[in-house]
């Protein structure tokens, strides 16, 4: 016969199970395919008709020697690549970026669209960009969440047809590298109060040393400031998949990571690097933060991207291949 303490625990567990079964994370899945994806009037129109805002930076007065498709991070949007786009386009690289579903001015703002949707959009978008620039190398630059989407897309059944990828501080903080209480809290809240929004205030995490950029970022109305818990849950599922599948990344790869990154910890990043094929290039930046391409020292990782695009085997001007 149960004593009072055990009986109370059993009742609490039963109550928790009943609550967990009553709610589930919201996922704004794509609709039925109704058309061929296309780039039109400054937007990317996906197969289900979703209209995703797009930005582009083109070389002036010279044909493009390479093309980059840039994929933004969590709660960010395509404007993240404004500085990098200007830098690379001035060096002969045509650049494209779009707002992913649920972010920026894309439909379903603040609601997770599902890992498969993000990967599928990347494949479709790169195919349309390839049509515009036939015969020259095409690369994906994925920052943070965009890096995780890139890994999943490239290792899926319908990978983007690209010549290589650049992963900038990729979001691979999977559950296996999280403390147990963080995993538990996410599991419970995502199935009890999935609509609750968190702001991250008080965490004392610095994403960059570029204070002016951070102030502009914080005041930008298209940057999401309060995040639904079920969207965090979706992001974590994406990071789980990205870390698990990183060993299957078979295209030329450059990984960039700042030693001051306070958003994606060192442990999962190094676990990802251990899983990756031996040919993947690593570039560490002693003064770099999470927003490497917008830091005060942004020109260093950008110069390395330009050098790597020109020649995958070249010695990078700035990034160190060793963690020193």
N, C-alpha and C positions, 0 to 999 in steps of 0.2 A: 504494500500500500504506500502511495506517495506521501512524503511529509509535506508540511505547508510550504517550505521553501521550494522544493522541487515542483510542487503543484503550481506555485506562482510562476515559476520559470516556464513550465509547460504551457500555461495559459498565455503568457506573454509571447511565446513562440507561435502559438496558434493564431493569436491576434495579429502578429506581424505578417504571417502567411496570408491571412485574409485581406489585410491591407495591400500587401504586395500584389495579390491577384486582382485587385480592383483598379489598378492604374498601370499604365505602361508608357514608355517614352514615345513621344510623337515623332513620326518621320514623314516628311513631306515628299513622298515618292513622285518621280516623274510620271506624266500622263502617258497615254498610248501614243506610239509613234504615228505621226500623221503626215510627215514630209521628210525630205532629205535635209540634213543640217546645211546651213549656209551662213556666210558673212554678208550682211546687208545693212546699208545705211548706218555704219558705225556700230553695229551690234552683231553678236553671234546668236543666230536663231537655231536652237537645238531641235532634235527630231520630234519632240513632243510639242513644239511651238513655243517653248519658254524662250524669252528674249533676254539675253545676258549682255549688259553693256561691255563695250570693248574699247581699248585704247591702243594706239600704235605710234611708233617712233621710227621714221624711215631715214636712211642716209640721204644727204642732200648732194646732188650733182655727181653721184657715182653709183653704179649698180651695187646692190647688196652682195657681199661675199659669203654671208651666212645669215641664218634666221634664228631668232629665239622666241619661244612661247613662254611667258612668265606666269607663274601660278602663285597667287598670294596666300598669306597665312590666315589663321583663325581670327575672325572678327574684323579682318582687314578687307581691302578690295583692290581693284586693279591699279589705282593711283600709286600704290607702293612702289611701282616700277618707274615712276616719272624720272627720278634722278638717274638710276641705272639705264633706263631707256635712252636718255639723252647722251649719256656717256658712250654706250655701245653703238648707237646709231652714228655717232661722230667718227666711229672707227669701222664703219662699213657693215654693221650688223643690224638688220631690220628686226624690230622688236614688236611683239604683240602681247597683250594681257587682257583678261576678261574677268568680270565679277562672277565668282562661283555662286551657285544657287544658295539663297539664304543670306548672302552677304552683299555689302555695298548697295547698289540699286537694283540688284537682281530680284526676281520674284521669291516670295516666301521668306522675307527678311526675318532672321533670327531663328528659323526652324531648320533643323538638320534634314538634308535630302537623301542621305544614305550613301555609304561608300561606293556602291556600284554606280550611282548616278554621277558622282564626281569623276570617277575614273572614265566612264563612258563619254562624258562631255569633253574631257581632255583628248581622248582618241579622236572624236569627231572634229574638234576644233583644229587640232594639228593637221588633220587631213585637208581641211579647207585652206589653212595657211600654206600647206605644201602645194596646193593647186596654184596659188599666187606666186610662188617662188620655186618653180621646178628646176631641178638640176643642181641646187646648192645645198650645203649641209644645214640641217634643222635640229635644234636642241631645245630641250625643256629646262627652264630654271625654276625649281620649286623651292619656295621659302617656307620653312616651318610646316604648317599643315599642308601647304602646296607640295612640299617635298614628300610627305607621306602619301598624298594622292598620286604623285608621280611614281613612287615605288610600286604601289598597288596596281596602277594602270599598266606599267611596263612589265609586270610579272603575271598579268591576267591573260585571258583567252583571246582578247582582241587588243593587243598593245598598240600604242601610238607608233606610227612609222617615223621614228626619229633616229638621228645619228649618234645621240648621246644625251646624257642628263647631267645637270649641275644641281646638287642638293645643298641648299644653304640652311644650316641649322635645322635639319629635318626633324619633324615632330614624331619621335619614335619612343616616347615615354609610355611604354606599354604597361599593362597591369602587372606583369611578372617582375617589373623593376620598381613598382610602387610599394610603399609600406602597407601592411594589411589593413590598417584603420582607414586609409584613403580609399582602398578598394571597397571596403565594407560600406563606408559612408556614401560613396557614389552609387553602389548597388541599391541601397535602401532608399535614398532620396530620389533617384531616377524612377523608382516604381511607386513612390508615395506622393511626392510633390514635384513631378517632372516640370511643371510650369513655373516653379519658383526661379527667380532671377538673382544672380550673384554679380557683384561688380568687381571683386578683387581688391577693393580698397583696404588698406591696412596690411597688405601682404609684404610691403617693402621690397618689391622685386623691381629691378631696373632693367628695362629691355634694351636700353642704348645709353651711350654717353652723350648723345646729341640732344641736349635739352630743348633747343629751339624746335627741332623736329618733333620731339615728344609733346610739346605744348600744342603744336599744330595738329598732331595726330589726335590728341585728346579733345580738341575743339571741333574736329571734323564731324559733321552730322552723319556721314555715311559710315563711320567707324562705329561698330557696336560696342556700347559701354557696359550694358547689363546682359548677361548670358543666361539663357534657360539651362536648367540642370540636365534636361534630356538632350540638349545640344552638346553639352560637355560629355555626356554618355556616348553619343554618336562619335565625337572626336576620339574618345578613348578606344572605341571599337576600331576606328581607322588606324590608330597608332599601334594597337595589338597586331593588326594584319600587316602593317608596313614593316614592323620589326621582324615578324615571323617570315615574311617573304623577301626580305632584303638579300638573302643568299641566292635568290634566283635572278638578280639584276645582272644581265649579261651584256648590256651595251656599255660603251665607254662612259665612265662615271667620274665626276669630280665632287668631292664632299668638302664643304667649307664649314668651319666651326670656330667660334670665338671662345677663348679661354675664360672670359668673364660672362659667359652665357648663364643667366639666372632663371631662364624659362624652361629649357630642355636640359636636364642634368647630364653630366659627363658619363655616368654609368650606362644608361641606355644607348647613348651615342657610340660609346666604345664597343658595346655588345653588337650593335648594328655593323660597325666596321669590321669586327671579327667575323661576322657571318658573310660579309660581302666577298665576292670573288677577289683573288689576289691582285688583279689589275686595276682595281679602283684607286684613284688618286686621292690623297688626303691633303688638306691645307688648313693648318691651325694658325690663329691670329692672336698674339699675346695681348693686344689691346682691344680685341673684338668682343662685342656683346651679341645678344640674340639677333638684333636687327642689323646684321653685318653690312648690308648694302645701303644702310642709311646712317651708320655710325659716323663719327667725325673722321674716322680713318677709312671711310667707304671706298675711296679710290684704290686702296690696296687689293681687297678681294675682287673689285671690278677689273683691275688690271690683270689679275690672275685669270679671271674668266675669259677675257679677251685673248690672253696668251694661250690658254688651253684650247679655246676654239680654233685658233690658228694652227696649233700643233699639240696633240694630246701628250706627246713625249717630251715636250720642252720643260726645262727647269722653270718653275713658277717664280716670278719676280719677288714675291713677298711671303706667301704662305709657307709655313714650315711643315714638312711631312712628319716631323717628330713632335711629340708632346714634351716640351722642355721647360 
